[in-house]
Amino acid sequence: MTALSLVAAAERTLPPVTLCLRAVTPDQARDGAGLVYRHRREGRSVAVQVAGGGDALARLVQACRDIGLAPSPELTLRLLDGPADLSLSPLGPLPGHGGPLRVALAGCGVVGGGVLPRLLDRPDIALVGVLVRDPAKARTPGPAPELVVTDPAALLAREPDVVIDTLSDATVSLSLIRAALLRGVHVVSASKQAVATDFDGLAGLAAATGATLRFSSAVGGGVPMLETVRQARAVGPVRRIEAVLNGTVNFLLNRLSEGVPFDLALAEAQAAGLAEADPTADLSGRDAAAKLFLLARAAFGPGATGPERVEALGEGFRPSGQPVRQLAVADCAGVRITLSPVGDDPLFADLADAGNAIRVTLADGRTLSQTGLGAGRRPTAESVWADLGDLLASRVGAGAGGDEL
Ligand SMILES: NC(=O)c1ccc[n+]([C@@H]2O[C@H](COP(=O)([O-])OP(=O)(O)OC[C@H]3O[C@@H](n4cnc5c(N)ncnc54)[C@H](OP(=O)(O)O)[C@@H]3O)[C@@H](O)[C@H]2O)c1
């Protein structure tokens, strides 16, 4: 059996890329890291030359770490001596779009609040509305008051070209996505529950109206899991997916294995912002189940179903002395979420608290894998942003690898 890294397999179709990035300011470093992210999620190796003085390299390294990218053999960062040839890194206007792109943002919390400054920074984007539940809530950054609406219909009435859905209420998300697609409005959604609840219905609507729905951040936050599955499928048939998809449960399993009592570990996860006040969706496995369904559909097509077995994490869990993970698996034996020992498997055994990871095994035994930050404002917002860029690039025929956003 041959094990290939993601990059080694992907290089069969996508050549490595060299970028030259200016990182004089934190915003330039953030945008540069975003460009690196988009290439990495396509499976390319990236070499970056960084221009902008002595601190530029540190600035870019930090911006990459913030979204879960770390220097590695697949990502090399080097300070540039001498003048920068920025022609290597096109960061120009949106591809071929006549006039500003009208974007509506639904939700302005952890994820939406991370996307908002990116939207406001771009002269070629017109932010037409921001949907929230409580318009009086203090937000940093906050949208201008005239942009704020509390009714999804009012958001769509502002005639966006694209809706970015970062709502926490999956029912409202689902009806907003449906209404947008029905009008031919493109959608980028972070909501796994909304997309998984009516996957076929949404796909049918999008096909009927010519709109596009993207939802990379809904699975794995900043880890490009759906892209990894698609890259695997481009190489050959998929035999198996194994993944850790829930950072909260991963954090709890790490603490429980250190002997911390369940209640204290949960309180720590909540204090760290990793677990919600009501952690039921994480602990029951419902969160991971929706993500696994989306991965299984990407890997195996319309025949794939959601998990038939979902093991919950509860107070009765007793650590066994070896690393246990909430493992999401889809293969010919079925689709399931279990709390399973992972031995010394290097991908899963040492997975840090909020870490997510995926391994895709092809029918011929080769594997592709990815690991990174499965949640959090910066990584998740970067994934939403990359979806918006890919959506625009594909809409104007520049291909999903367009670099313009
Ligand atoms: N947080 C992460 O790291 C992460 C990672 C991957 C995917 N996601 C997904 O991203 C989505 C957003 O998560 P989040 O962590 O950003 O949630 P959040 O911080 O709770 O923010 C949710 C936003 O949705 C708004 N909202 C909720 N219900 C609404 C309603 N009925 N009408 C209008 N606005 C409503 C809230 O308005 P108010 O501000 O007025 O309350 C808030 O702005 C979820 O689907 C989540 O599963 C999150």
Ligand as a Chemical Component Dictionary entry (heavy atoms), coordinates in Angstrom:
data_LIG
# 
_chem_comp.id                   LIG 
_chem_comp.type                 NON-POLYMER 
_chem_comp.pdbx_formal_charge   0 
_chem_comp.three_letter_code    LIG 
# 
loop_
_chem_comp_atom.comp_id 
_chem_comp_atom.atom_id 
_chem_comp_atom.alt_atom_id 
_chem_comp_atom.type_symbol 
_chem_comp_atom.charge 
_chem_comp_atom.model_Cartn_x 
_chem_comp_atom.model_Cartn_y 
_chem_comp_atom.model_Cartn_z 
_chem_comp_atom.pdbx_ordinal 
LIG N1  N1  N 0  -18.152 29.344 15.209 1  
LIG C1  C1  C 0  -17.424 28.534 14.452 2  
LIG O1  O1  O 0  -16.230 28.360 14.670 3  
LIG C2  C2  C 0  -18.058 27.844 13.279 4  
LIG C3  C3  C 0  -17.268 27.005 12.462 5  
LIG C4  C4  C 0  -17.848 26.404 11.333 6  
LIG C5  C5  C 0  -19.185 26.627 11.052 7  
LIG N2  N2  N 1  -19.927 27.424 11.884 8  
LIG C6  C6  C 0  -21.339 27.640 11.551 9  
LIG O2  O2  O 0  -21.512 29.020 11.244 10 
LIG C7  C7  C 0  -22.817 29.440 11.624 11 
LIG C8  C8  C 0  -22.688 30.637 12.559 12 
LIG O3  O3  O 0  -21.970 30.272 13.709 13 
LIG P1  P1  P 0  -21.453 31.399 14.723 14 
LIG O4  O4  O 0  -20.526 30.697 15.667 15 
LIG O5  O5  O -1 -20.952 32.575 13.973 16 
LIG O6  O6  O 0  -22.802 31.768 15.503 17 
LIG P2  P2  P 0  -23.072 33.055 16.390 18 
LIG O7  O7  O 0  -21.810 33.653 16.869 19 
LIG O8  O8  O 0  -24.079 32.658 17.407 20 
LIG O9  O9  O 0  -23.739 34.096 15.367 21 
LIG C9  C9  C 0  -24.966 33.808 14.772 22 
LIG C10 C10 C 0  -25.542 35.035 14.095 23 
LIG O10 O10 O 0  -26.798 34.675 13.561 24 
LIG C11 C11 C 0  -27.776 35.660 13.937 25 
LIG N3  N3  N 0  -29.078 35.003 14.053 26 
LIG C12 C12 C 0  -29.361 33.862 14.696 27 
LIG N4  N4  N 0  -30.669 33.565 14.565 28 
LIG C13 C13 C 0  -31.215 34.560 13.829 29 
LIG C14 C14 C 0  -32.531 34.831 13.367 30 
LIG N5  N5  N 0  -33.547 34.028 13.652 31 
LIG N6  N6  N 0  -32.710 35.937 12.618 32 
LIG C15 C15 C 0  -31.701 36.773 12.348 33 
LIG N7  N7  N 0  -30.428 36.571 12.763 34 
LIG C16 C16 C 0  -30.204 35.479 13.510 35 
LIG C17 C17 C 0  -27.292 36.172 15.279 36 
LIG O11 O11 O 0  -27.861 37.451 15.506 37 
LIG P3  P3  P 0  -27.508 38.261 16.858 38 
LIG O12 O12 O 0  -26.070 38.624 16.732 39 
LIG O13 O13 O 0  -28.402 39.447 16.832 40 
LIG O14 O14 O 0  -27.776 37.308 17.977 41 
LIG C18 C18 C 0  -25.783 36.208 15.053 42 
LIG O15 O15 O 0  -25.385 37.403 14.445 43 
LIG C19 C19 C 0  -23.484 28.215 12.270 44 
LIG O16 O16 O 0  -24.245 27.557 11.294 45 
LIG C20 C20 C 0  -22.301 27.352 12.683 46 
LIG O17 O17 O 0  -22.637 25.979 12.740 47 
LIG C21 C21 C 0  -19.406 28.047 12.967 48 
# 
loop_
_chem_comp_bond.comp_id 
_chem_comp_bond.atom_id_1 
_chem_comp_bond.atom_id_2 
_chem_comp_bond.value_order 
_chem_comp_bond.pdbx_ordinal 
LIG N1  C1  SING 1  
LIG C1  O1  DOUB 2  
LIG C1  C2  SING 3  
LIG C2  C3  SING 4  
LIG C2  C21 DOUB 5  
LIG C3  C4  DOUB 6  
LIG C4  C5  SING 7  
LIG C5  N2  DOUB 8  
LIG N2  C6  SING 9  
LIG N2  C21 SING 10 
LIG C6  O2  SING 11 
LIG C6  C20 SING 12 
LIG O2  C7  SING 13 
LIG C7  C8  SING 14 
LIG C7  C19 SING 15 
LIG C8  O3  SING 16 
LIG O3  P1  SING 17 
LIG P1  O4  DOUB 18 
LIG P1  O5  SING 19 
LIG P1  O6  SING 20 
LIG O6  P2  SING 21 
LIG P2  O7  DOUB 22 
LIG P2  O8  SING 23 
LIG P2  O9  SING 24 
LIG O9  C9  SING 25 
LIG C9  C10 SING 26 
LIG C10 O10 SING 27 
LIG C10 C18 SING 28 
LIG O10 C11 SING 29 
LIG C11 N3  SING 30 
LIG C11 C17 SING 31 
LIG N3  C12 SING 32 
LIG N3  C16 SING 33 
LIG C12 N4  DOUB 34 
LIG N4  C13 SING 35 
LIG C13 C14 SING 36 
LIG C13 C16 DOUB 37 
LIG C14 N5  SING 38 
LIG C14 N6  DOUB 39 
LIG N6  C15 SING 40 
LIG C15 N7  DOUB 41 
LIG N7  C16 SING 42 
LIG C17 O11 SING 43 
LIG C17 C18 SING 44 
LIG O11 P3  SING 45 
LIG P3  O12 DOUB 46 
LIG P3  O13 SING 47 
LIG P3  O14 SING 48 
LIG C18 O15 SING 49 
LIG C19 O16 SING 50 
LIG C19 C20 SING 51 
LIG C20 O17 SING 52 
# 
